[in-house]
Amino acid sequence: MEVVNLTEKFTRFSDHWSPKIVGEINDMHVKLVKLSGEFVWHHHELEDELFLVVKGRLRMQLRDGDLEIGPGEFIIVPRGTEHCPLALTDEVHVVLLEPKTTLNTGNVSNERTVAQLDRI
């Protein structure tokens, strides 16, 4: 077992939209990601995703209305739900909890797709 300090872990990387693994629980990864600007519209056919905002403000764009998430708040995007994260501040720090099989761009493959995640 180890104690994970989120603030310290976030200092270990500067790239955006590239999740880093910081832990595992059952068949899930605990990931950290820094967001800037808008991502890509996508969905995950089989996986739910939890987005916990640590720093900044995030707008989760959804086809039926947007949700804003601030520090200390989280949302769960159900599988099959098309969504597009948008950073409302210069940089947003997010903890993700999702199945190990989850690809960051879901059903979309483009330059932001990260198939091999780093562990920090």
N, C-alpha and C positions, 0 to 999 in steps of 0.2 A: 504494500500500500504506500501511497505517497500523497502529500498535500500539494495541490496544484494552485499556484498563485496566478490568477488570470492576468493581472496587470503586468507581471513579469513576462508571462508567455507572449502577450501581445507586443512586447518590445523586441521579440526575437525575429520578427518579419515585418516587411513593409509593403509587400505586393498586395494588390486588391483582387478580389474575386477568386482567390486561390486558397481554399480551406486547408487547414493544418490539423492533423489528428493530435489530440492531447490526452485522450483516454478511451477506454472501451468499457461497456457495460452490456452484458449478455451479447446479443448479436448487433449491438449498436455502437456507433462511433460518436464520441464527443469531439467536436471540431470547433476551431476558432477561425474566423474569417474577418477581414477588413473589407468594407464596401465603400465605393466611391462612384457617384453617378448612378446610371441605370444599368441593370443587368439585361436579361433576355427573357421574353415570354416563353414559358415552358411548363410542363407538368411532369409528375412522377406517377407512372401507372400503378406501381405496387407499394410505394412508400409514403408514409406521413413524414412531415418535417417540423421540428420545433425550432423557432427562431427566438432567442433570448438576447435582447439588446443590452449591452453593457455600457456603451458610450455612444452618444449621438442620437439621431432620430432617423427612423426608417419608415418609409411608406411601402406597404405591401399592396401593389396594384393587383386588383382582382377584376374579373370581367363583370361582376355584379356590384362593384363598389370597393373603394380603397379603405385600408386600415392603417392608422399611424401608430407606431410602437416607439416608446421612449425608454430611457435607461431603467432597468429593473422590471421591464414588462416583456412578456413573450406572447407569441401566437403559435398555433399549430395549424399548418396548412395540410388539409386532408389529401390523401392520395387521389390522383385524378383531377385535382383542382389546378386550373391554369393560373399562373401567378408570375409577377415580375417585380423583384425587389428594386427599390429606388432609394438611394441615400439622400436624405433631406439636409444633412450637414456635410461639411467637407469630407469627413470620414466617419464611418459607423463601425463599431466593434460589436461582433455578434458571436454568441455561442450557438452552435447547431447540434441538435441531437437527432440522429437519423440512422436507419439501418446501414450496415456496412456496405451493402450493395448499391447505395444511392450515388448516382452520378450527378455532379453539381448542376448540369444543364438539362437533366432529365431526358426528355424525348428529343432534344435538339443537340446537334453536334456542330460546334463551331470553334472559333479561336479561343473562346473562354472555357471550353470543356477541359476539365482536369481529370484525367483518367488515373494517374498515379499520384496519390497524396503523400506529402511529407509528414513525418511525425516529429513534433518538437517537444 
